[in-house]
Amino acid sequence: MPLLADRPPGERAFIVLVLPALFGAICGVLLGISAGIYTVLTLLGILGGIVAGYDHATAGEGALRGIAGGSLFGTFILLAHAVAGTHAKAKLPEPHVVLPIATTLIAVVLGAIGGALRARSLNETSRRASAVGPIRR
């Protein structure tokens, strides 16, 4: 899996900006339909946060990615839910502005975990390559 930095700019923008906003909007609409589906999708978002962090070579870079993804995800949950105009089937924090703050903080941690996992993987790969030594002809 390539690092985010190695992807074309349009792909990077889609991955970093559009995906978390779209996923948040889907969760926001489903918030007014089913508490169970909303909860399952937001829990799947945990996996998404770790995978997003894994797009980066360090825990710090993954954490920064979490700021973007978490803030967009939480904000778009609220925006889509407001546009849908339905009653929330799951409990939202009061005041609602706490939701994007919470999703951002959680995503920073998850992104850092993903980045740390990637850093460890890159270090192990580098260590194995150096253990083999140079190729002799």
Secondary structure by P-SEA (a helix, b strand, c coil): ccccccccaaaaaaacccaaaaaaaaaaaaccccaaaaaaaaaaaaaaaaaaaaccccaaaaaaaaaaaaaaaaaaaaaaaaaaccccccccccccaaaaaaaaaaaaaaaaaaaaaaaaaaaaaaaaaaaaccccc
